[in-house]
Amino acid sequence: MAIEKYEIVIGCEIHTQLLTKTKAFCACENRYGGMPNTRVCPVCLGLPGAMPRVSKGYVELGAVAGMALGCNIARFTKFDRKHYFYPDLAKGYQITQYDIPLCTDGHVDLPMAKYPEEQRKGGAKFRPTNFKGEDCILEDGKYRRVRIERIHLEEDVGKSLHLQGAHSYIDYNRSGTPLIEIVTKPDMSSPEEAALFMETVQEILRYVKVTNGNLEEGNMRCDANINLNVWEDGKLWHTPISEIKNLNSFKAIRDACTYEAGRQLKEFQEDRQEFNPGFKVTMGWDEAKGETVVQRTKNSFVDYRFVVEPDIKPFSVEEELIERAKSKVGELPEAKRTRLKAEYGLSDFDVETLTSTRELSLWFEEAAQGAKDVKKVANWILAELLAVLNEKNISIQEVSITPRHIRELVNAIADKKISNAQGKIVFQKMLENGKMPAEIIKAEGMETVSDTGAIDAIVAKVINDNPKAIADYKGGKTNVVGWLMGQVMKASGGKVNPKTATELVQKHLANV
């Protein structure tokens, strides 16, 4: 018996904390860290008699996330209780959404240019056989679609702390933190694609200010469901699904799914029994060992005893809230990159960097309005301004200059009022005192002399004052031209237009 081929099938469940000021159902502050168990109350601890209340801000941010990921927003929804018993879940149930989630039927389009080369070459064939409905390859192979089944609202649980294996403690500060869970269809067919999907979701949700998306803080984490379709001697086999829990980095997603696919294939080759399609294994990822480990098995349906949350009435989602959420989405990063390349002729690297945050992209576009050379605007931001931000560890909102400063600096250079070298001096002075380029250029006496007659007089004087250099030039030493140009720049205090000065130097030398 021989394996003809196999394919990897992956679906993701991404849990993302939302940027609300308070927790999901109480007034406790929603933020990371701090002394354990200091941001808790009877509601997030689930004490008897405590009554949860839903804030509009929580629902609205969920709707923003749904719209940014192409979902339909429910006009009527509710919360449910999911019962299970674990130390970090104080009340023995989690408030979540079961059969009427806030968001459904979304999608994320992944740029094929970011896939490994061998997968890009797969083209339309690069798709799992279980993909149903519309084609997943879009715009002549530029994008590959991953469908989102649902996004539902729920609360986070506490955090278990294990100290040197001797004791375990619970910090309930995180308990009740507002979450969304993004559930995809099993549309991904490689570990690299799963990592790219989460990276793209993180970028989009950060862009619309739904989440910080900090993986290292557990602000966003992923459960990957993975199994194999294996063709052997004309028969199709399906390996059991493994759910790898709490992957908190793109590398962890790639490595865990790669290892698990290899483990499942090896297990299949060693044991050719027909697998139970309902069998599911929950796995953890041991990063130190580089392998998945079994946490528990599920041979049948797990009964979480879902019931409608009795303390929160089912509610209608107002059109006003939906319109407000829609206004917060705006142009998403990939669409903005495509437009900036077409509109301004920028490179892939330029637009990737300029759209790394929404604030930076808006800052650039404001600077580009009315600029005589938009590519130069991009270059000044990328090469000079970002270096300052990195050095001072500040954001674009905290920098001491405005987009107008860069636009006027670029225009001054384009109009040949100052040279590129002088532009760097003006840039530094703008950062120091916040003055506009024109004011600095005037105060420093930098404005370039472009009058041909004035430059010609300077060139004539330099040539008359340096007879030895002229004799060397006549003797065949062509490098004298550069030396004479240096003298012209020195005599003018660096103010003459270099191009005009060079042309006049060469003209005078042709007549000597």
Sequence and secondary structure as in RCSB ss.txt:
>XXXX:A:sequence
MAIEKYEIVIGCEIHTQLLTKTKAFCACENRYGGMPNTRVCPVCLGLPGAMPRVSKGYVELGAVAGMALGCNIAR
FTKFDRKHYFYPDLAKGYQITQYDIPLCTDGHVDLPMAKYPEEQRKGGAKFRPTNFKGEDCILEDGKYRRVRIER
IHLEEDVGKSLHLQGAHSYIDYNRSGTPLIEIVTKPDMSSPEEAALFMETVQEILRYVKVTNGNLEEGNMRCDAN
INLNVWEDGKLWHTPISEIKNLNSFKAIRDACTYEAGRQLKEFQEDRQEFNPGFKVTMGWDEAKGETVVQRTKNS
FVDYRFVVEPDIKPFSVEEELIERAKSKVGELPEAKRTRLKAEYGLSDFDVETLTSTRELSLWFEEAAQGAKDVK
KVANWILAELLAVLNEKNISIQEVSITPRHIRELVNAIADKKISNAQGKIVFQKMLENGKMPAEIIKAEGMETVS
DTGAIDAIVAKVINDNPKAIADYKGGKTNVVGWLMGQVMKASGGKVNPKTATELVQKHLANV
>XXXX:A:secstr
  EEEEEEEEEEEEEEE   SB SSSSSB  S SSTTSS  TTTTT TT      HHHHHHHHHHHHHTT EE S
EE  EEEE   TT TTSEEEE  SS SEEEEEEEEEGGGS HHHHTTGGG S TT  SS SEETTTTEEEEEEEE
EEEEE   EEEEETTTEEEEEGGGTT EEEEEEE S B SHHHHHHHHHHHHHHHHHTTS    GGGTSEEEEEE
EEEEEEETTEEEE  EEEEEEE SHHHHHHHHHHHHHHHHHHHHH  S   TT EEEEEEETTTTEEEEEEEESS
      EE TTS  EE  HHHHHHHHHHH S HHHHHHHHHHHH   HHHHHHHTSSHHHHHHHHHHHTT S HH
HHHHIIIIIIHHHHHHHT  GGG SS HHHHHHHHHHHHTTSS HHHHHHHHHHHHHH   HHHHHHHTT   B 
 HHHHHHHHHHHHHT HHHHHHHHTT TTHHHHHHHHHHHHTTT B HHHHHHHHHHHHHT 
